[in-house]
């Protein structure tokens, strides 16, 4: 394995870790400052409960004016 390949592989792994940390921090701050109303983890919980794209979009506020809103 060449040195360049090892270096590139390491850089990609490091970049992926940094991206995970940044997304974790964004989510944590988003949830904290929205008092638990918004964030990636909040959307994930809603999606897991609904598992319906249209209802999920209405619930998280991406779409409005639904006839059978909750």
N, C-alpha and C positions, 0 to 999 in steps of 0.2 A: 504494500500500500504506500503510495507516495505521500510525502510530507504535505503537499498542497491539498490532497484529498482529505487527510486527517484534519488539517487546519480548517478547511471548508466545512466538514462535517461538524466539528466542534463549534464553529461560529453559528451554524444553523441551529444546533441544539441550544446554544446559549441564547440566541434570538427568540426561540420558542419559549424558553423559560422566562425571559424578560417580558414577552407579550402576555404570558399567563399572569405574571405578577401585576402588570399594569392593568389588565382587565379585572383582576381581583380587587385592586385598590379602587378602580372606577366604580365597580359594583358596590363595594362597601360604603363609599362616600355617597353614592346615589341613593342607596337604601337609607342611610343615616339621615341625610339632609331632606329627604322626601318623607320622613317619618314612616318608612316601610311601605310607601305606596308605589314606588318605582324602583327599577333596577333589573339587571339581568336575572338574578335569582328570583325576584318577584314574578317576572314574566315566565320563568321556567315553571314555577309552582302553578301559575294559572294555566299554562299549556298542559301540564300533566293532569290537571283536574278536568279540563275541557276536551282536549284532543280533537278539536274541531277548528279549522283555520278561521272560518268566518266569525264564529262566536269568540274565539281568542282575540281576533282583531278588534272587535267591538269592546271586549272587556278591558283591553289595555289602552283603548282610546285611539286606535289607528283609524277606525271607521266610526261613523255616528249614524243616528236615525235608524235604529234597528226595530222592527215591529215586535219582536219577542225579546226585548232587552231584559236583563236581570236587575 
